[in-house]
Amino acid sequence: MFCLDCGKEMSNLARACPDCGRPNENIGDKSKVAFVLLALLIGGLGVHRMYIGDIGLGIIYLLFCWTGIPSIVAFFEAIVIGLRKNDSRFIV
């Protein structure tokens, strides 16, 4: 995604733009624990992605949930986010 103020590319999980510091309204006060639990329990349906505001990717997960691939990807996302140090990407 791109910052609405400076136009530079930034992560959709970042709390603020690394260049200009504008807060990311898409993430709000999302819990890392909630993200990990959603990814582990019903990640194959893309609910964890919709939780953080990534609706497009959540819909893709939902469309392909019958293949089982989104469940595998969500499992690895839960591990990566769960093991990540608490930085500015999530509020716990």
N, C-alpha and C positions, 0 to 999 in steps of 0.2 A: 504494500500500500504506500501511498505518498502523503506527506504532511500537507495539511490544508494551508499552512502559512508560508513555508519556504519552498514547498514542492519537491523536497528531496525524498528519496525512497527510505522507508523505515519498516521495521517489523510490525506486523499487525498485533503482536503480543507485547510490544513496548508500551510502557506507561506514558512516555513522552518522547518527542522527537529528539534524537541525539544531537542534531545540529542547532535547532532554535529553541528547544525546550517546551514546545507547545504540548499540553496534555493530549493524550489519545482518548477521545471520547468513546471509541469502540470497545475499549477494554473495561473501563470503569473500575469498580472495586471487585474484581473477580478473584475467587479463591483458588489457589493452586491445588489444595486438597480436593475441592469440589471437581476441578478439571480432571484430576487423576482418577477419582472414583467414577466419574461419568465415563471416562475413557475405558476403564477396566470393566465396568458393569454393562454399559450399553454403547460402547464406542463404535461398534459395527454399524449402528444406525446414524452416526455422526452427531449425536447430541452434544458431545463435549466440544465440538467445533462450533456448533450453534450457540453454545453457552458463552463462548468468548467473542461472539459476534461475527464469526467467519461463516455466514449463512450459505454462501455458494459452495464451499467445500463440504459443509454439512449435508447439503442436498446431494452432492456427488456420492458421498458415503452412503446415503440412504438409497440412492438409485442402484448402487452396486452391492448392497448388503447381502444379497442372495449368493454372491460368489465367495464370501468369507474373507476376502482380501481386506476390506476395511476393518474387520475385527483384528486382524493381524497387525495392520498399520497402527490402529488405535492402541493396541497393547504396547507396541514399541514407543509410541508417543507418550504414554503414561509413564513408562520407565524413564525416558529421557527427561521429561518435565519433572517427574518425582525426584530424580537424583540431582537435578540442577540446583545449584546454590540459590538461596533467596536473593534475587537481584530485583531490578525495577520492573520485571515483567509481570509479576503476580503479587498480590497482597495476600498474605496468609493470616 
